[in-house]
Amino acid sequence: MLTPCDVLETSGSHLKIHDTLEEEGVFFVCQSDDSEAKAEQVRTNEPKTLTLRIPESLAAGSWRMEVRNTRRDGNDLRTGIFEPILRVQ
């Protein structure tokens, strides 16, 4: 369950967002219409941990979380998808 404006922490590997490309960041993608909301506030931005504020604009429904980033020394955008479907009520 997600609550807009709450804080979310996720851990994994290769998570750091380098802001090399404008398309980098943490995105929530709506499962019903593919609309996207970018997490604008990222507090912890480390290779194994991201802490962020869930976007206020998330409407009720099912969402997936994607981390889009580049390697520290590269320009190729890669996307990591958090497998569980997240719900907003």
C-alpha positions as CSV (number, residue, x, y, z in Angstrom):
1,M,0.0,0.0,0.0
2,L,1.2,3.5,-0.9
3,T,0.1,6.8,0.6
4,P,0.8,9.9,-1.5
5,C,3.3,12.2,0.3
6,D,4.6,9.4,2.6
7,V,8.2,8.4,2.6
8,L,9.3,5.2,0.8
9,E,12.6,3.5,1.2
10,T,13.8,0.8,-1.2
11,S,17.0,-1.2,-1.3
12,G,18.7,-3.2,-4.0
13,S,21.7,-2.8,-6.2
14,H,22.7,-0.2,-8.8
15,L,20.0,2.2,-7.6
16,K,21.9,5.5,-7.5
17,I,20.5,8.2,-9.8
18,H,23.4,10.2,-11.4
19,D,21.2,12.8,-13.2
20,T,23.2,12.3,-16.3
21,L,20.0,12.3,-18.4
22,E,16.7,14.2,-17.9
23,E,14.9,10.8,-18.0
24,E,16.6,9.5,-14.9
25,G,14.7,9.1,-11.6
26,V,12.1,7.1,-9.7
27,F,8.8,6.8,-11.6
28,F,5.4,5.4,-10.6
29,V,3.6,4.0,-13.6
30,C,-0.2,3.5,-13.5
31,Q,-1.2,0.0,-14.5
32,S,-4.6,1.0,-16.0
33,D,-3.4,3.8,-18.4
34,D,0.4,3.9,-18.3
35,S,0.4,7.5,-16.9
36,E,3.6,8.3,-14.9
37,A,4.5,10.3,-11.9
38,K,8.1,11.1,-11.1
39,A,9.3,11.2,-7.5
40,E,10.7,14.8,-7.3
41,Q,12.1,14.5,-3.8
42,V,14.8,11.9,-3.3
43,R,16.4,12.1,0.2
44,T,18.8,9.2,0.1
45,N,20.4,8.5,-3.3
46,E,22.9,5.7,-2.8
47,P,23.9,2.6,-4.9
48,K,21.9,0.3,-2.5
49,T,19.3,2.6,-1.0
50,L,16.8,5.1,-2.2
51,T,14.6,7.1,0.1
52,L,12.0,9.3,-1.5
53,R,8.7,11.1,-1.0
54,I,5.8,9.4,-2.9
55,P,4.3,11.8,-5.4
56,E,1.2,13.6,-4.2
57,S,-0.4,13.2,-7.6
58,L,-0.8,9.4,-7.4
59,A,-4.5,8.5,-7.8
60,A,-6.2,5.4,-6.4
61,G,-5.3,2.3,-8.3
62,S,-2.4,-0.1,-9.1
63,W,1.1,1.2,-9.8
64,R,4.5,-0.2,-10.5
65,M,7.7,1.5,-9.4
66,E,10.6,2.0,-11.9
67,V,14.1,3.2,-11.2
68,R,15.6,4.7,-14.4
69,N,19.3,5.6,-14.2
70,T,22.6,5.4,-16.0
71,R,25.9,4.0,-14.9
72,R,28.2,6.5,-13.3
73,D,30.4,6.6,-16.4
74,G,27.8,6.1,-19.1
75,N,24.9,7.6,-20.9
76,D,22.7,4.6,-21.6
77,L,19.4,4.7,-19.7
78,R,18.5,1.5,-17.9
79,T,15.3,0.7,-16.1
80,G,14.8,-1.5,-13.0
81,I,11.2,-2.5,-12.3
82,F,10.1,-3.3,-8.8
83,E,8.1,-6.5,-9.4
84,P,5.3,-6.3,-6.8
85,I,2.3,-4.1,-7.8
86,L,1.8,-1.2,-5.5
87,R,-1.7,0.0,-4.5
88,V,-3.0,3.5,-3.7
89,Q,-6.4,3.8,-2.0
